[in-house]
Amino acid sequence: MTTQPLTIGIFDSGVGGLSVLHHIREALPAAHLIYVADSGHVPYGDKSAEYIAQRAECLTRFLLEQGADAIIIACNTATAAAAASLRAKFDVPIIGMEPAVKPAVAATRTGVVGVLATVGTLESARFAALLEKYAGNVEIVTQGCPGLVECIERGDLHSSVTWELVAKYTAPLLQKNADTLILGCTHYPFLAPLIREIAGPGITMIDTGAAVSRELKRRVEVELAHLTPVRDCAASEAFWTSGDATAAGRIISQLWHRAVIAQCLPSGNL
């Protein structure tokens, strides 16, 4: 019986994808996880789709070179820009993110759903297709959130600056009577306690990290069964960054809730 470890590669524009990594670790407790924070190019939300697709291909190739058996695009903006092209180029499971419009529509009681996301996500054709497919009679109110990703990249989850940004971006949604908020960027779950403090206990917040981990587990069981039983292998993680490795290690340790060391990507991947 094989004990070859299952290896999952995950990348995001920065540290936001760690919110997805937590769900993946719960779903696959013995897998080897390789995480790349593309912090040298954060945020993706203000970059062109072509630029993001180029970065996504570069990071995917790196993760495959490290032995990844499946790739998670832990970024809504990168999924919209690059998922289709990556799936066409690479013969491994590639799972992306998308704003959770369908479950949010099912959850709302007021008939109004608010979306907090990057401008890149909100302007993507993928997001427009989700609205057309699932919104129905529910009113979807969107809000771009410039600056929030940068706050989380600094590990700045509780300061007055972050509080003011969250209050500014949630106010228009609450004024429209939204009772359900889609966290349309993988960075934003780290601000969930602050969002709830500002928006109130009656707000339902929805992100897609858990759904992605369930889909990954399903595909592992179907397509990568030869790499199981992973329970026979010790859990491990490796963290890489295209930014400053010391700074990345500090922020990743804060958000991963365990001291880690981040390595700088090889020069060809920067």
C-alpha positions, 0 to 999 in steps of 0.5 A: 500500500503506497504512502506517497504523500499527497502534495497540494500547491496553493497560490494567492496574490499574498497571504489572503489564501491562507484563509483557504489553506486552513480549510484545506488542512482540515479536509486533508489533515496529512497532505503536504501543502505548498503555499506561495504568497505572490506578495511582490505583486500584490494586490492583483485587483488593480492589475490587468488580466494579462498580467495576472494570467502571466503570474498565475502560470509562473506560480503554477509551474513552480508549484508543479516543479515542487511536486504539486499533484493539484493546484488551488488558485486561492484568489478570486481575481486570479481565478477569473483571469487565469483558471481557464488558461491554466486548465488548458495547459496543465494536466492536474486538477486546478480548482479556483475560487468564485464569489459565493453568489448561489449560497448567499442568494439562498441565505438572504432574508431581506432579498438583498446581498452585498458583495465585498470584493476587489475591483478586478473581481467585480469587473470580471466576466466570470462574476457577471455570469454568476450574477446572471445565473444565480441572482434571480430576484435578489438584489446584489449590491457590490462594493470594491474595497481598495486598501483592504488587501494591503491592510491584511498584508501588513497583518493590520487587522484591528487598527483604526485605519482598517476599522474605518475602511471596513466601516466605509465599505460596508455602509452602502451595503447595510444602507441597502438593507443587505443582511448577507455579505459575500466575502469576495476576496480570500483576504477578507475572512481574516477581517470577519470579526471586525466586519461583524463588529461593525455590521452587527450580529444579524449579518450572515457572512459567506466565503468559499474556502470551505466549498473549495476544500470539499471540492478538492477532497472530492477530486483527490478521492476520484483522480488522485486515489493512488496517492492515498492513504495520506493518513500514513504520511506526516502533515507538513507545509512549506511557504514561499513568497515573491516578496520579502521573506522575513516580512512574509514569515512574520505575517504568515505566522500570525495568520497561520497561528504557528511560527513558520519560515517563508522562503523567497522564490527562485529569481526566475519566479519573481 
